[in-house]
Amino acid sequence: PSQIVAPWETVHIGPFALPAVPAVDGFGYPQIGWVVAAGDARVVVSGDTLFHGSWWVTKMRLGPFGAAFLPVNGAIVNLPHRQPPSPLPAAMTPEQAAAAATILEAEIAVPVHYDTLHNDPIYVQVDDPAGAFAQAAGARARVLEPGQWIEVRDPAAVLEPVTGGTA
């Protein structure tokens, strides 16, 4: 069954606590990302988002994180029903994703949302998004192949109940 979840609400599924965190897409629509927490591990999955000011609040409320999965394609979008097109990216660039990983205090930063939708001239990602992200994120970057796993541990993580309001 589907459920509407607002930012900062937490869904519990089995051993997992899943707080919804704010995000925004390149067309101005509010979105949510997810924190996934179980035991002593906590990761943040941002989906397809722009760089936004809620990274700091997310870290203050729920961080630091063992891993952050962040979009890196920096796509320029030229859709027929979105004219005139914007010259600005509709999702984070590799450098913006690296900055978000730093703000979130992610031990590991994994690039996502790249190389599958490149369709010039409608949807054009930056050149070598994973490589640019790895360079910008430095030692915390982990570029994974499909099916590859990482181990996430965060012994200091104790997920507190999430309440509404701002930090």
Secondary structure as GFF3:
##gff-version 3
##sequence-region A 1 167
A	DSSP	beta_strand	10	13	.	.	.	ID=ss1
A	DSSP	beta_strand	16	24	.	.	.	ID=ss2
A	DSSP	beta_strand	30	38	.	.	.	ID=ss3
A	DSSP	beta_strand	41	45	.	.	.	ID=ss4
A	DSSP	alpha_helix	54	62	.	.	.	ID=ss5
A	DSSP	beta_strand	65	71	.	.	.	ID=ss6
A	DSSP	beta_strand	76	77	.	.	.	ID=ss7
A	DSSP	alpha_helix	94	103	.	.	.	ID=ss8
A	DSSP	beta_strand	106	112	.	.	.	ID=ss9
A	DSSP	beta_strand	123	124	.	.	.	ID=ss10
A	DSSP	alpha_helix	129	137	.	.	.	ID=ss11
A	DSSP	three_ten_helix	138	140	.	.	.	ID=ss12
###
